[in-house]
């Protein structure tokens, strides 16, 4: 598989990650950022 994640197409979240790490896609390149943590970090930086 190529190293460029944009060329992997639609990868199911429970499938092995195409990068070859052996991890599930959802735990590797398919991680979705936690909006609550991001908002908390931005709030703390302001203060």
Backbone as a ProteinNet text record, in pm:
[ID]
protein_1_A
[PRIMARY]
XXXXXXXXXXXXXXXXXXXXXXXXXXXXXXXXXXXXXXXXXXXXXXX
[TERTIARY]
83.6	0	87.6	44.3	118.4	117.1	213.1	222.5	128.7	65.5	-21.2	-163.3	-210.6	-346	-456.5	-433.6	-538.4	-562.6	-469.9	-487.1	-548.8	-578.5	-633.6	-781.8	-851.2	-994.9	-1071.8	-1191.2	-1278	-1237.1	-1181.9	-1138.2	-1234.8	-1291.8	-1380.8	-1304.7	-1370.9	-1304.9	-1248.4	-1312.3	-1265.2	-1168.7	-1135	-1039.6	-897.3	-802.5	-662.6	-620.4	-538.1	-494.4	-406.1	-429.8	-350.5	-204.1	-166.5	-27.2	64.5	5	86	125.4	65.9	102.5	50.1	-53.2	-114.5	-227.2	-250.1	-357.9	-483.5	-598.5	-721.8	-714.1	-779.5	-778.6	-828.7	-932.3	-990.8	-894.7	-796	-698.9	-568.1	-559.2	-435.2	-461.3	-471.1	-492.3	-637.8	-730.2	-871.2	-922	-832.5	-874.7	-949.8	-1056.7	-1137	-1102.7	-1059.2	-1022.8	-1141.5	-1114.4	-1217.2	-1242.9	-1359.4	-1390.4	-1389.4	-1428.6	-1428.6	-1289.4	-1194.2	-1056.4	-996.2	-1026	-972.4	-1025.4	-1153.4	-1213.9	-1153.3	-1130.2	-1072.7	-929.9	-853.1	-715.7	-715.6	-806.8	-811.5	-853.5	-944.1	-988.7	-872.8	-797.5	-686.5	-576	-555.6	-453.3	-490.3	-619.3	-665.6	-644.8	-658.5	-670.9	-550.8
-119.4	0	125.2	228	354	417.5	503.7	571.2	690.2	730.6	848.6	810.4	849.3	812.7	860.9	969.3	1019.5	924.8	833.8	741.1	608.1	591.3	465.9	449.5	555.8	546.9	529.4	477.6	458.4	329.6	342.7	227.5	206.9	88	62.8	78.4	132.8	161.4	37.2	-79.3	-199.5	-282.7	-235	-305.5	-274.8	-362	-330.1	-202.8	-123.1	2.9	-26.4	41	18.8	60.6	129.3	172.8	56.8	-57.2	-173.8	-184.6	-102.7	-104.2	-227.6	-292.3	-406.1	-365.5	-237.7	-187.2	-168.6	-160.4	-127.6	16.6	41.8	176.1	280.1	246	344.6	382.7	298.2	327.9	382.6	392.5	436.3	564.6	556.4	674.3	719.4	639.6	675.2	740.9	783.9	845.4	975.1	994.2	1115.8	1198.3	1321.9	1401.2	1422.8	1419.9	1441.7	1591.8	1636.3	1779.4	1841.7	1767.4	1819.5	1852.9	1765.7	1791.1	1907.8	1915.9	2025.1	2157.5	2164	2287.1	2324.1	2224.7	2251	2305.3	2247.6	2296.7	2439.9	2470.6	2607.8	2704.6	2663.6	2749.3	2775.2	2671.1	2685.5	2775.9	2772.8	2857.1	3004.6	3034.4	3173.1	3235.9	3155.7	3204.4	3238.4
0	0	0	-66.6	-66.2	73.1	97.5	226.9	239.3	130	130.1	168.5	289.7	333.1	240.2	166	76.7	-40.8	-68.1	-179.2	-136.5	-7.8	42.5	14.4	-16.8	-41.4	89.3	80.6	197.6	268.6	387.8	466.4	581.7	597.1	711	842.8	943.8	1071.7	1139.9	1123.7	1190.8	1106.7	988.5	902.4	947.9	915.2	945.8	872.4	935.3	875.1	753.4	642.3	521.4	535.3	642.9	657.3	692.6	735.5	767.2	912.7	999.9	1141.6	1215	1158.3	1224.8	1318	1334.2	1419.2	1335.5	1403.1	1332.1	1283.8	1170.8	1111.5	1210.2	1289.6	1382	1494	1522.3	1626.8	1570.5	1440.8	1376.9	1298.2	1167.5	1083.7	1079.7	1130.3	1125.1	1252	1337.5	1463	1437.2	1511.7	1503.9	1627.2	1610.7	1727.8	1820.7	1948.3	2050.3	2060.3	2015.9	2012.1	2151	2252	2388.2	2436.8	2408.9	2451.3	2375.2	2246.9	2165.7	2217.8	2247.9	2299.6	2434.6	2519.6	2652	2638.6	2546.7	2526.5	2476.4	2384.6	2331.4	2440.8	2528.4	2637.7	2734.2	2765.7	2859.7	2803.1	2673.3	2611.8	2618.9	2615	2617.9	2756	2859.1	2992.7	3067.1
[MASK]
+++++++++++++++++++++++++++++++++++++++++++++++

